[in-house]
Every structure is written in C-alpha cells, then in structure tokens.
C-alpha cells in the first residue's frame, strides 16, 4: 500500500509540474504536507541505505578564495557547440571560475524542481539566502522563478519574461536546468540522446545570451548554472534507484554524460559565466554510494566511507543532505 501511495504521489508531482510554466507555491496534489512527509519517512524507515538526519554532512562554505585558486588548473575543452572556436577555462573542484562576483543587490533563481519551492525539504535556494545576505547585505532581494518539471525551453519562454528588466540592481542569477531534458531520452541510444541534448544546449545558449544582454540587466549581472548530475553514480540503472517509478535504464549514460556536460562547460567559458560541476560533486553520493565496486565509491569523503547519499526516494531530487550540499557548493561559486 505504501508503494502504491508513493507511486501516486510521484505521478501527481510530475504531472503537476510537466508544463513548467508556473513557479512558486507548494502543490502536493491531493496529499497534505503532513501526508507527503509521512510517505518519505515510511520509505526511509523501510530502506536502510537511505541516510537519516544524523548523517547529514557539514558542508564547508568558508574556504577562502586563495585556497580555491591554489586548487585550480588550466584545461583545454574538446567539446564544440555551434561555431568552432578554441575555448579554455579556469576550473577547480567546484566548476569554472570566470567571474569575480561582488556588490550584488538582487538574486534570481531559475530552472527546475532542484531549485523550485520545497515539496519535502527546504531547497538549497532557501538555505543559501542567509549566507548571501551576510555576504552582500541584509537588503539583498530574492526572486525564485524556477518551476517543477521545467525544461530549457520553459526557462527561455516562461521564466525569463517574468524578470524585471527595468531594475538597475546588480543581479546574480543562479540556475539548474537540463535534468528534465535528459529524462526525455532516458533509455535511448547515445546518438539519439546526443542529438536531442545538442538541441537543448542550443536553447541553453539562448538563455545565457539573453541574461548577458546588458539591456536586460542595466545594473550588471552574474550567472552561475549547474550541469546535470547522475543519481546512479555512472551505472545508469534508473529502474533500481529510488522506487524506480516511470524510469528506464540508460546503458549509454556513460557515453552521453561527459559530452553534454562538456558542452555546458564550454558555454560557461565562452560567455564568461560560471558552471557548477554538480555532476562531479554528486558522484559517489547517488544510489550506489554503498557499492564498494563502484569507481566513485568514497571518492571525496575518505576515511568516512561510504559517502552519504544525497538523493531522495524519487531518485532524481536531492534529499535534505543534498540540498545542504548544493547550498554550500553554490555559495563557493560566489565567494571564490
């Protein structure tokens, strides 16, 4: 019965968010907030591999800019999007490092359910606010236009038009997008998947171009966006993670991931904005976090093995631990 209820819950939230046209507010379908929270708790109690609240990591957000720069390296990117050009970028464990972000007066959140308003736990887009206020001042403004089920075209067509382009406030845009686009080709061949995602990356480029247009942000703008993470730790067995509802396995995942995320990084470097490497940072924290044979087992948390799991029972969304981590990672992208 519990599995049926959770399946109904997942179908409800996915169907309610599939248009991606509306953000904000909590929508749980026919279930109350208390019932939704009880569903998650029931699942956690029945699944010993899901970490409890006492296992949540302590995300370090006080690493200095000097320490981050010491870890950075210069890389040549082998991926092309659109016209051919040589692209290099300064990267470290968090992602690219192309901007010096300062004097921010307004923060805008864009994207999908990773960033949208909460459903079970407080999202990273709420957790990061106090830290950003401490950094830029208590008067810092926030707007969140991210929406459940949003794909790249939804950000372009529905979310960007909601931004006040008459504001002269210096703005920081934080965004997660692409996961729902990838879900459209789950289980498809590498060729089909890459063709589909190349079109989506083209839309992502349109989004970046719009954001970086000075007429849309006359007071100046910074952009940090995440790439696409992998709940299966590189295995691609989506039917076995979470409760496996409505997913297919994706054997070609290992061929598709590096190319698509490479395209994301190239766009960041091409336009002088920044990409958070959510994919790399979340490896080892997915549904194979306890698998000692997985190449990403305990790769960033030794000797405290296994690494804590950062995904909830839906498979594709961060749990409280994962949102805590994302808040710390996005903060590091701002302060480096």
N, C-alpha and C positions, 0 to 999 in steps of 0.2 A: 504493500500500500504506500509506503514512504517513497519508494522508487517511482510509483505512478504519480504521486503528488509532485515530486521534484521534476519529473518529466513535464507535467502540466505547467509547472512554474517556468521552466526554461522555455517552453514553446510560447508561453504568454509574453515573457520579456523580449524574446527575439522577434515575435510577430509585432509587438507594440513598437519596437524600435526599428523595424526594417526600412521604413521610409526615410529615416534620418533627418527629417525636416524640422523637428521640434526639439529644442533642448530645454533643460531646466525642469524642476519639479520631480517628484517621486511618483512613479506609476508602477504598481505591483499587480495590475490586472484585478482579479477577484480575490486576491490574498491580501490580508492586512500585513503591516510591517512586522507585527509580532509573529504571525504565522510563517512569514518568509524567514525570519531569524531562527525560528524553531526548526525549519527544514534544514537549514545549514548546520545547526547544532546536532540534529539527528544524524546527518551524514558524517560529521566529524567523529561522533561517538562510535559509529559503525566502521570507520576506516582508520585503522591505526597508523597509516602512513601520512595522514594529514596532521601537520603540527598544531599544537594547541597554543593558547595565548602566551604561555610562559616561554615558548621557544622563539618568539619574535626577535629578530636581530636588532642590534643597536646600530642604526645607520650613522656613520660618521659624516657630519656635514661641516666640520671645522678644519678640514685640510686646507692649508694655505695655498695661495696662488703659486708661490715659489716651489712648493713640493710638487704640485701638478705639472709645472713646467719642466722639472727635473725628470719626470717620467715620460715626457713627450718625445716623439720621433717624427721624422720626415718620411712620407711614403709617396710613391707613385701609384696612382689608381689606374687599373687596367680596364675600367668599365666605361662605356660610352652611352650617352643619352642624347638623341638628336644629333646635332652637328659634331664633328670630330674636333677635339681640342685636347691638349695636354693639361691635365689637372693634377696639382699636388696639394697636399693639405697637412696641417699640423694636427696630429691626433695623439690622444693618450687613452687610458683605460675607460674613460667616460665617453669619448667620441671626438668629434672635431673641435678645434679651438681657434676659431676665426674672428671672434668678436671680443671686445672689452666692454662689458655691459655695465653702465653706470647711470646714475641720475634718473632712474625710471620713476614715472609718475602713475602709470596705468599698466595693468597686466590683463591680457586677454587670453582665455583658454579656448582652443578649437579642437575639433576632432570627434572621436568615437566614444564608446562606453568606458574605455580606460580612464578618460578624463572627465566624463559627464558626471552629473549629480549622483549621489550614492544610491545603492539599492540594498546592500547588506552591510557594508563597512564604509567608513569615511574615506573618500578618494584622495589620492595624492594631491589633487588640485585644491583641496581644502587644507590638507595637512601642511602644505608649503607656505601658506599665507602668512602666518606669524613670523616665520623666518625671513620672508621677503619684506615684511613691514619693518623688522629690526634692521634690515639692510638699507632700505630706501626711505623709511619714514612711515609714521602711523597713518598719514593721509593717503597712502597708496590705494588706488582704486582697482577693483577686480570685476571683470565680466566673464562669464562662462557660457559660451555658445555651443559647446560640444553636445552631441546627441547620441542616444543609443542607436546602434545599427548604422551609423554614418559611414559612408564610403568617401573616396576622394571627391567624386562629383558632388556629393552632398555638402562637403565643406565649401567647395567653389560656388555652388549655386544657391545654397540656403544659409550658410553661416557667414561668409564674407559680406554679403549685402546687409547684414544686421549691424556691422561695425560702424560707429560714428566716425566718418572720415573728416568731419569738421573740427574734431578735437585737436588742439595743439599740444597735448600732453605727450611727453616722450613715452613710448609704449614698448612693452615686452610681450611678444606673442609666444605662447607655449602650446605645442600641438602633438597629438598622437593620431596617426591615421595610416591605413593600409591593411590592417588585420582583417577587416570585413571584406576588402577587395580580394585578399588571398583566399578567404573562405569560399569565394565563388568558384574557385578552381581546385578545391580540395579533392585529391584523388585523380586529377587529370595528369596527362603526360607532361614532361618537362617542357616540350616545345609549345604545347597549348598554354601551359601556365605562364611561361615567359612572355608569350605574345600578349596574353591578357594583362599581365602586370606591367609590361612596357607601356601599354596604353594608359594604365593608371598612373604610372610615374610621369607620363606626359601631362596628365591633369595636375599632379603634384607640382610640376614645374610652373604651370599656370598660376597655382595658388601662391607659390613663392614670388613669382613676378608681380602679382597683384599686391602682396604685402610689402614688397620692397619698392613699390611705386611711391615716390615722395608726395604725390598729390593725395594719397590715401592716409598718410601719416605725416602731416607737415611738421610735427614736433620731433620727428625721428622715430625709428623703430628698430628693434632687435627681434630675431626669430630663432627659436630653438625647437626642433621637432624630433620625435623619436622614430627609430626604424622599427621593423617588425620582429617581435620576439617569437620564441618557439616553446610552447608548453611541454613538448615531448622530448626535449633535450637531444634533438637531432635524429630521433628514431622515426618519427612520422606516423606513429600508431595512434591516431586521433580517436579511434573507436575504443581505446582502452584507457584514455585519460578522463578524469572526472567520472561522470556516469555515462559518457560516450553517446549522448543523445544527438541524433541527426548528423553525425560526422562520418567521414570516410577516411580510411588510412591513405597516406600520401607517400609512397615509396620514393618518389622523385624529389622529396623535400630537400635533401642534401645537395641536389643539383640546382635547385631554384633559389634557395635562401641566399647564398653568397652573391649571386648575380644581382638579385633585386636590392639587397641591402647595399651592395656596391653602387648601384645607381643612386640610391638615396644619399650616400656619402658624396658622390660626385656632384650632385645638385647643391649640397651644402657648401662645398668648396667653390663651385662655380659662381655662386651668388654671394659668397662671403658671409653666410649664415652658419648655424651650427646644428649638427645631428647628434643626438644622444644615442649611444650604442646599446639600446635596450636588449637587442638580440644577444650580444656578447655578455652583458652583465647578468642576464637571467639564465644563461646556460648553467646547468647543474642544480637549478632551483625548480625544475619542472617535475613532471610525473615520473621521472627516472632518477630523482635525487638520491634514492636509496640503493640504486643499482651499481654495485662496485665494478661491474664490467663496462659501464658506460664511460666513454672517453672524457666526459665532462664531470664525472663524479668528484666532488670535493675539490674542484679546481681553484676555488677562490676563498675557501673558508678553513683550510687545514690549520691546525690539527683538530678543529671542532667538526668532525665529519659525522654524519652526512650534512651537506648544506641544507638549510631549512627550505621547505617548499614554499613558493611564492604564488601559487595558483589555487583558486577555489574549486568547488565541485563542478562548476560549469566548464572547466578545463581551460577556457580562454581568457578568463578575467583574473586579475590579481586578488589575492586574499588580503587581509589586514597587513600581514607581513610584507607582501609585495607592494602595496600602496605606500607603506612606510619607506621601503627601499626606493621606490620611484621618486618620492618627495625629496629624499636625500640626493639622488642622482641628478635630478633637475636643478636642485639648489647648487650642486657643484658646478654644473654647466654655467650657472650665472656668475658665481664668485671667482672662478679661475682667473 
